[in-house]
Amino acid sequence: MMEINEKNRYLGKTLKEMGRVMVAFSGGVDSTVVLKRAQQELGDNVLAVVVASELFRESEFQAAVQLAEDLGVKVHQTEIKELNQPQITANNPDSWYYSKKLLYTRLNQLAEEWDYPYVLDGMIMDDEADFRPGLKARTEEGIRSVLQEANLYKPEVRELAKELELPVWNKLASCSLASRFPYGTKLDKQKVNQVNQAELYLKRAGFEEVRVRYHDNVARIEVAADKMVELLEKRTEVQHKLVSLGFDYVSIDLRGYRTGSMNEVLPAASSKQQIAANA
């Protein structure tokens, strides 16, 4: 098994051979490592593309733009309209495929327009098991996952990010807001905003790791086990706020914060093979 330094050298060699690249940049630790290493190897022959989406927070989009600018990389801002796509708003397990397909298609359009021969994403080895639909769309669109090509896993990526003095080295992973809804619950702007506002409120209240799962008129809150007592202590104000956002009932999930909880009702094979990244 390659040591992290060897993997990093392989990553650098791969990037150097590409010559000119476009990076799908989200501002998370994975894509930030890709962008920084590409900049180190290729200088000005790197473009960061930050994509605004109705299923991700505006604050995350703005933070990604700012980070790319702080790194001194050329930045282009664009957007995709996921809630205009029936295959995505249907919110079925294969909706993840269509969401990634829409993203990668847009990136390839820009790459062709501006003559970038390679489009890179931030997928890592962990994603091989966790995001089958995304991998399928990526492969179809010819996107290069250079961190996977270097056999890098999340702890190694974080270590590299720390060595590179990137401010996001320990940033929590984010995920599409679609992951807060049971499969088959049709997505629309009102529902997505309702969940988004509930989570933003809870984050401001001190619950950084939090998910608000949407079950029609019920909000199911997931926080870390050691934060449940604190949440209970604030239950009156939390109840009041979430009801004001449109929920009739507010519950706490006693199993606590965990990724992929919407997949727990699915058959094991389906969950493992298709959608375990629904965080």
C-alpha positions as CSV (number, residue, x, y, z in Angstrom):
1,M,0.0,0.0,0.0
2,M,1.4,3.4,-1.0
3,E,2.3,5.8,1.8
4,I,0.7,9.2,1.8
5,N,3.8,11.0,0.5
6,E,4.0,8.5,-2.4
7,K,0.3,9.1,-3.2
8,N,0.8,12.8,-3.1
9,R,3.7,12.5,-5.5
10,Y,1.6,10.4,-7.8
11,L,-1.2,13.0,-7.6
12,G,1.3,15.7,-8.6
13,K,2.6,13.7,-11.5
14,T,-0.9,13.0,-12.8
15,L,-1.8,16.7,-12.6
16,K,1.4,17.8,-14.2
17,E,0.8,15.5,-17.2
18,M,-2.7,17.1,-17.7
19,G,-1.3,20.5,-18.4
20,R,-4.5,22.5,-18.1
21,V,-7.5,21.7,-15.9
22,M,-10.9,22.8,-14.7
23,V,-11.8,21.9,-11.1
24,A,-15.3,21.4,-9.9
25,F,-14.9,23.4,-6.7
26,S,-17.3,23.1,-3.8
27,G,-15.0,24.5,-1.0
28,G,-15.0,21.2,0.8
29,V,-11.7,19.6,1.9
30,D,-11.5,17.1,-1.1
31,S,-12.0,19.6,-3.9
32,T,-9.8,22.2,-2.1
33,V,-6.9,19.7,-2.0
34,V,-7.4,19.0,-5.8
35,L,-7.5,22.8,-6.5
36,K,-4.4,23.6,-4.4
37,R,-2.3,20.7,-5.8
38,A,-3.4,21.6,-9.3
39,Q,-2.3,25.2,-8.7
40,Q,1.1,24.0,-7.4
41,E,1.7,21.9,-10.4
42,L,0.1,23.9,-13.2
43,G,0.1,27.5,-12.0
44,D,-2.3,29.7,-14.0
45,N,-3.5,26.8,-16.1
46,V,-6.2,26.0,-13.5
47,L,-9.8,27.3,-13.4
48,A,-12.0,26.7,-10.4
49,V,-15.7,26.5,-11.3
50,V,-18.1,27.0,-8.4
51,V,-21.7,25.9,-9.1
52,A,-24.7,27.4,-7.4
53,S,-27.5,24.9,-6.8
54,E,-30.9,25.1,-5.3
55,L,-30.1,22.1,-3.2
56,F,-27.0,23.6,-1.5
57,R,-26.8,26.6,0.7
58,E,-26.0,30.0,-0.8
59,S,-23.5,30.5,2.1
60,E,-21.5,27.4,0.9
61,F,-21.4,28.8,-2.6
62,Q,-20.2,32.2,-1.5
63,A,-17.6,30.6,0.8
64,A,-16.3,28.4,-2.0
65,V,-15.9,31.4,-4.3
66,Q,-14.1,33.3,-1.6
67,L,-11.7,30.4,-0.8
68,A,-10.8,30.0,-4.4
69,E,-10.0,33.7,-4.7
70,D,-8.0,33.6,-1.5
71,L,-5.9,30.7,-3.0
72,G,-5.2,32.9,-6.0
73,V,-6.9,30.7,-8.5
74,K,-9.1,31.9,-11.4
75,V,-12.7,31.5,-10.5
76,H,-15.9,31.1,-12.6
77,Q,-19.3,31.1,-11.1
78,T,-22.2,29.3,-12.7
79,E,-25.4,27.6,-11.7
80,I,-27.7,24.6,-12.3
81,K,-31.4,24.5,-11.8
82,E,-32.0,21.1,-10.2
83,L,-35.6,21.8,-9.2
84,N,-36.5,22.3,-12.9
85,Q,-35.6,18.6,-13.6
86,P,-38.5,16.1,-13.0
87,Q,-36.0,13.2,-12.6
88,I,-34.4,15.1,-9.7
89,T,-37.5,16.5,-8.0
90,A,-39.1,13.0,-8.0
91,N,-36.5,12.3,-5.3
92,N,-36.0,8.6,-6.2
93,P,-32.8,6.7,-5.6
94,D,-31.7,7.3,-9.2
95,S,-32.3,11.1,-8.7
96,W,-28.7,11.3,-7.5
97,Y,-27.5,10.1,-10.9
98,Y,-29.5,12.8,-12.7
99,S,-28.3,15.5,-10.3
100,K,-24.6,14.6,-10.9
101,K,-25.3,14.2,-14.7
102,L,-26.7,17.8,-14.8
103,L,-23.6,19.1,-13.0
104,Y,-21.1,17.2,-15.1
105,T,-22.8,18.1,-18.3
106,R,-22.6,21.8,-17.4
107,L,-18.9,21.5,-16.5
108,N,-18.1,19.8,-19.8
109,Q,-19.9,22.5,-21.7
110,L,-17.7,25.2,-20.1
111,A,-14.6,23.1,-20.6
112,E,-15.3,22.7,-24.3
113,E,-16.1,26.5,-24.6
114,W,-12.8,27.5,-22.9
115,D,-10.6,24.7,-24.1
116,Y,-9.9,22.9,-20.9
117,P,-9.0,19.3,-21.8
118,Y,-9.7,17.9,-18.3
119,V,-12.4,18.4,-15.8
120,L,-11.6,17.3,-12.2
121,D,-13.8,16.5,-9.3
122,G,-13.0,15.8,-5.6
123,M,-14.2,12.2,-5.3
124,I,-12.1,10.0,-3.0
125,M,-11.7,6.3,-2.5
126,D,-14.4,6.3,0.2
127,D,-16.9,7.3,-2.5
128,E,-16.3,4.1,-4.4
129,A,-18.6,2.3,-2.0
130,D,-20.8,5.3,-1.1
131,F,-22.0,7.0,-4.3
132,R,-22.7,4.6,-7.1
133,P,-25.0,7.0,-9.1
134,G,-22.5,9.8,-9.0
135,L,-19.7,7.4,-10.2
136,K,-21.8,6.3,-13.1
137,A,-22.6,9.9,-14.2
138,R,-18.9,10.8,-13.7
139,T,-17.7,8.0,-15.9
140,E,-20.2,8.7,-18.6
141,E,-19.1,12.4,-18.7
142,G,-15.4,11.6,-18.6
143,I,-14.7,13.5,-15.4
144,R,-11.3,12.8,-13.8
145,S,-11.3,11.9,-10.0
146,V,-7.6,12.5,-9.4
147,L,-7.8,11.8,-5.7
148,Q,-9.2,8.4,-6.4
149,E,-6.5,7.8,-9.1
150,A,-4.0,8.4,-6.3
151,N,-5.8,6.0,-4.0
152,L,-6.5,8.6,-1.4
153,Y,-8.9,8.1,1.5
154,K,-10.5,10.8,3.7
155,P,-8.0,10.7,6.6
156,E,-5.2,11.1,4.1
157,V,-6.9,13.9,2.3
158,R,-7.4,15.8,5.6
159,E,-3.7,15.2,6.4
160,L,-2.6,16.6,3.1
161,A,-4.9,19.6,3.5
162,K,-3.4,20.3,6.9
163,E,0.1,20.0,5.5
164,L,-0.9,22.4,2.7
165,E,-2.3,24.8,5.5
166,L,-5.7,24.8,3.9
167,P,-8.3,26.4,6.3
168,V,-10.9,23.7,5.5
169,W,-8.7,20.7,6.4
170,N,-11.1,19.8,9.3
171,K,-14.4,21.1,7.7
172,L,-17.5,19.0,8.2
173,A,-18.8,17.3,5.0
174,S,-21.9,18.8,3.5
175,C,-24.5,17.1,1.4
176,S,-27.4,18.0,-0.9
177,L,-30.5,19.2,1.0
178,A,-32.4,16.5,-1.0
179,S,-30.9,14.0,1.5
180,R,-33.3,15.3,4.2
181,F,-36.3,13.9,2.5
182,P,-37.6,10.4,2.3
183,Y,-37.4,8.8,-1.2
184,G,-40.5,9.5,-3.1
185,T,-41.2,12.8,-1.4
186,K,-41.3,15.3,-4.3
187,L,-38.9,18.2,-3.9
188,D,-39.9,21.9,-4.3
189,K,-38.4,25.2,-3.3
190,Q,-40.7,25.6,-0.3
191,K,-39.9,22.3,1.3
192,V,-36.2,22.7,0.7
193,N,-36.2,26.2,2.2
194,Q,-38.2,24.9,5.2
195,V,-35.5,22.3,6.0
196,N,-32.7,24.7,5.2
197,Q,-34.0,27.4,7.6
198,A,-34.6,24.8,10.4
199,E,-31.0,23.6,10.1
200,L,-29.5,27.1,9.9
201,Y,-31.4,28.0,13.1
202,L,-30.1,24.9,14.9
203,K,-26.6,25.6,13.8
204,R,-26.8,29.1,15.2
205,A,-28.1,27.6,18.4
206,G,-24.9,25.6,18.8
207,F,-25.6,22.3,17.0
208,E,-23.0,22.2,14.3
209,E,-23.6,18.6,13.4
210,V,-27.3,18.5,12.7
211,R,-29.8,17.1,10.3
212,V,-33.5,18.0,10.1
213,R,-35.3,15.2,8.3
214,Y,-38.6,16.1,6.6
215,H,-41.6,13.8,7.2
216,D,-44.5,15.8,5.9
217,N,-45.6,17.7,9.0
218,V,-43.0,16.2,11.3
219,A,-39.4,17.4,11.7
220,R,-37.0,14.7,12.9
221,I,-33.9,16.2,14.4
222,E,-30.6,14.4,14.5
223,V,-27.8,15.7,16.7
224,A,-24.8,14.0,18.2
225,A,-25.6,11.9,21.3
226,D,-23.7,14.2,23.6
227,K,-25.8,17.2,22.4
228,M,-29.2,15.7,23.1
229,V,-29.5,16.9,26.6
230,E,-28.7,20.4,25.4
231,L,-31.3,20.1,22.7
232,L,-33.9,19.0,25.2
233,E,-33.0,22.0,27.4
234,K,-33.8,24.2,24.5
235,R,-36.9,22.2,23.4
236,T,-39.4,25.0,23.9
237,E,-37.7,27.5,21.7
238,V,-36.7,24.9,19.2
239,Q,-40.3,23.7,19.0
240,H,-41.6,27.2,18.6
241,K,-39.1,28.0,15.8
242,L,-39.7,24.9,13.8
243,V,-43.5,25.2,14.1
244,S,-43.2,28.8,12.8
245,L,-41.4,27.3,9.8
246,G,-44.3,25.1,8.9
247,F,-43.9,21.8,10.9
248,D,-46.7,20.6,13.2
249,Y,-44.6,18.3,15.2
250,V,-40.9,18.3,16.2
251,S,-39.1,15.1,17.3
252,I,-35.6,14.1,18.3
253,D,-34.1,10.9,16.8
254,L,-32.7,8.9,19.7
255,R,-30.2,7.2,17.5
256,G,-28.5,10.6,17.0
257,Y,-26.7,12.2,14.1
258,R,-25.6,9.9,11.4
259,T,-25.2,10.0,7.6
260,G,-27.6,8.1,5.4
261,S,-30.4,7.7,7.8
262,M,-33.0,8.0,5.0
263,N,-31.5,4.8,3.5
264,E,-32.2,2.7,6.6
265,V,-35.7,1.7,5.4
266,L,-34.3,0.5,2.0
267,P,-33.2,-3.1,1.2
268,A,-29.6,-3.6,2.2
269,A,-28.3,-4.3,-1.3
270,S,-30.0,-1.2,-2.7
271,S,-28.7,0.9,0.1
272,K,-25.1,-0.3,-0.3
273,Q,-25.0,-0.2,-4.1
274,Q,-26.8,2.9,-4.9
275,I,-27.3,5.6,-2.3
276,A,-25.4,5.3,0.9
277,A,-24.0,8.8,0.3
278,N,-27.4,10.2,0.9
279,A,-26.2,12.0,4.0
